[in-house]
Amino acid sequence: MRRTLVSVVLAVVLLGAAACVANPPPPQRATATATPAGVATATLPVTLAGKTVRVRYDSGPAVTLAFAADAASVIRRGADRSATTVPATVVALEAGVFLVTWTEADGIASQVQDFRTGAVHGTWAHRPDPDAPYTIETRTGTVRLSG
């Protein structure tokens, strides 16, 4: 009787383990139109190297940032300026959150891009002309991977 009980328990455990392996849940995939809320950590980018990011500001023009394979430069495209390749620095602050800084012809732009929430917070220090003092503008908006 004891052998039968052990055999039944062992069979139940083995069948349960086989069912878990034989039918795993499908991987979570985020679509281009999905909202960031509720996206699992596994779908967050661990690097921006080789990625293209779309930033839409609450005020001002939208911009597309295409990062080089080593993330040491970025091609910035926007309605307000022609496409330019400029040096960039990308620092991962935590899973899915990056501090991105790049140079502009007339100043420096810096953003915190949070792919967990889809929010971007940016600061742009620039000179309207070479003899003028720096002007600092802040912008907020949304950010998402594109393409």
N, C-alpha and C positions, 0 to 999 in steps of 0.2 A: 504494500500500500504506500509506503514512504517513497519507493522508487517511482511509482506512478505519479504521485504529487510533484516530485522534483522534476520529472519529465514534462509534465503539463506546464509548470511554471517556466521551465527553460524554453519550451516551445513558444509560449506566449511572448517571452522577452525577445527571442530571436525573430519571431514574426513582426513584432513591433519595430525592432531595429531595421529589419529589411524594408518595411513600409516607409520608414523615414528616408532611407537612402534611395529607394526605388522611385519615389514620387516627391522630389524636392520642389519647393515653391519656385515660381518663375522669378528671375532677377527683376529688381525694381529699375525702371527706366524713366528718366525725366524727358518729357517732350519739350520742344521749343516754346510751346505755349503754356506749359505747366507753371503753376505758381511755386515759388521756392518753399513755402510753408509746408512742412510735413515731408520733405525730401530726406531720405535716409543719408547718413554720413557717407556711406559707400559711394553715392552718386556725386558727391562734392569733388571739385577738382583739387588735387594735391599740389599742382603746379600750374602756372600759366604759360610755361614754355611751349611754344608751338600752337598755342590756342588763339582764337579770335573772340574778342569780347565786345558786346554792344552796350554802350552807356547812353541812357536817355535822361537828360537833366529836367528837373521841374521848370527851370528857366534857362534859356539859352539853347544852342543847337545840340543835337545828338552827335555822338562820336563813335567810331569803330576803331578798336585797338587790336592790331595783329602782332602778336609777340613772336620774336625770333625763336628758333629751336633752343637756344641757350638763355632766353629771356633777357639778354643784355641789351637788346634794342627793341623798338616797337615802331610799327608803321601806323601813324595816326591819320585817320580820314574823318573829315567832318564837312558840313555844309559851309562853315565859316572860314576854312583854310584848305589848301590843296594837300594831297597826301604827302607826308614827309616821314623819313626814317630818322629816328632820334635815339640817343642812348637812353636806357631805362634801367631802373633797379626794381626788383620785385622781392618782397619779403613776406613769407608766409607767417602770419601772426598766430593762427590756429587753423583747425580744419575748415577749409572753405573761405577763409578770410585773409586778404592780402593787402599790404601797403604797397602801392605802385607809384613810383615817381619817375618823371621824365622831363627832359629839357624842351623848351620851346625856343623859337628864334628871339623872343622878347621876354623870356622868363622861365619859371619852373612850375610844373603842375604836379600835384600829389593827391592821391585818392586812397581811401579805404574801401575796397570792394568786398562786400559780404555776400557770398553766394548762398549762404544759409537762409538769409532773409530777402535777397534780391536788392538790397539797398547799397547805394554808393554815396559817400561823403567826400567831397573834393575841395581842394584849395588851389588857387592859381595866383601866383605872384608874378606880375608883369609890369613893364614900363610902356605906357602909351607912346612915348618917344624917348630916345636915348638920354636926354637931359632931364627928364621928369623923374620924380621919386617913384618907387615901386607902389603899385596898387595891388591890394590883396582882395580877391573875390572868393567867396565860398559858394558851393552849389551842392545840392542833394538831388537824388534821382534814383533810377533803377539800373541794375546791371544784370546781364545774363550772357552765358556762352552762346555764340552764334555759329552757324554752319555745321 
